[in-house]
């Protein structure tokens, strides 16, 4: 059990920092103001729980753990939503470029 503590800590820290950086990038890419509010609230909730989790093990408690993963799920949802949006907009720009060049 002692060997998994360091590996678990590294995986946890990596997951948290990736989600925090992703949330910041997502907030700036977002075009809808309502979605920005949800992303910011979710990111701040995630950061607060992360900070408290560094002090004490709160993930395994029934009152805090679900909110940690719920906030992470919200961030992943909006990341996939705006990733598809950016791919569709770049595809539209490419197709518009081709049609305007033919005219």
C-alpha positions in Angstrom: 0.0 0.0 0.0 2.9 2.4 0.6 4.0 2.2 -3.0 0.7 3.5 -4.4 0.7 6.7 -2.3 3.3 8.5 -4.4 1.9 7.3 -7.7 -1.6 8.2 -6.7 -0.5 11.6 -5.6 1.2 12.2 -8.9 -1.8 11.1 -10.9 -4.2 13.2 -8.7 -2.0 16.4 -9.0 -1.7 15.8 -12.8 -5.4 15.4 -13.2 -6.2 18.5 -11.2 -3.7 20.7 -13.0 -4.8 19.6 -16.4 -8.4 20.3 -15.5 -7.6 23.7 -14.1 -5.6 24.7 -17.2 -8.3 23.3 -19.4 -10.9 25.3 -17.5 -9.0 28.5 -18.0 -8.6 27.9 -21.7 -12.2 26.9 -22.0 -13.4 30.1 -20.3 -11.5 32.2 -22.8 -12.7 30.2 -25.8 -16.3 30.3 -24.7 -18.6 32.7 -26.6 -21.8 32.3 -24.6 -21.9 34.4 -21.4 -24.1 31.9 -19.6 -21.7 29.1 -20.3 -18.8 31.2 -19.1 -20.6 31.6 -15.7 -21.1 27.9 -15.4 -17.5 27.2 -16.4 -16.2 29.7 -13.9 -18.4 28.4 -11.1 -17.4 24.9 -11.8 -13.7 25.7 -12.0 -13.8 27.7 -8.7 -15.7 24.9 -6.9 -13.1 22.5 -8.3 -10.2 24.7 -7.1 -11.7 25.1 -3.6 -12.2 21.4 -3.1 -8.7 20.8 -4.5 -7.2 23.2 -2.0 -9.1 21.6 0.9 -8.1 18.2 -0.4 -4.4 19.0 -0.2 -4.9 19.7 3.5 -7.2 16.8 4.3 -8.5 13.8 2.5 -12.0 14.9 1.6 -12.5 12.9 -1.6 -13.7 9.9 0.2 -16.3 11.7 2.3 -19.9 11.6 1.1 -20.4 15.3 1.3 -17.4 16.6 -0.7 -16.3 13.8 -3.1 -19.3 13.9 -5.5 -19.0 17.6 -6.0 -15.4 17.3 -6.9 -16.1 14.8 -9.6 -19.3 16.6 -10.6 -17.3 19.8 -11.2 -14.7 17.9 -13.2 -17.5 16.3 -15.3 -19.0 19.8 -16.0 -15.6 21.0 -17.2 -15.1 17.9 -19.4 -18.6 18.4 -20.9 -18.0 22.0 -21.9 -14.6 21.1 -23.2 -16.1 18.6 -25.5 -18.9 21.0 -26.5 -16.6 23.8 -27.5 -14.0 21.4 -29.1 -16.8 20.3 -31.5 -17.8 23.9 -31.9 -14.3 25.0 -32.9 -13.9 22.1 -35.3 -17.2 22.9 -37.0 -16.4 26.6 -37.3 -13.0 25.9 -38.8 -14.7 23.4 -41.3 -17.2 26.1 -42.2 -14.5 28.6 -42.7 -12.7 26.2 -45.0 -15.8 25.4 -47.0 -16.7 29.1 -47.3 -13.2 29.8 -48.5 -13.6 27.3 -51.3 -17.0 28.6 -52.4 -15.9 32.3 -52.4 -12.8 31.4 -54.4 -14.9 29.8 -57.1 -17.1 32.9 -57.6 
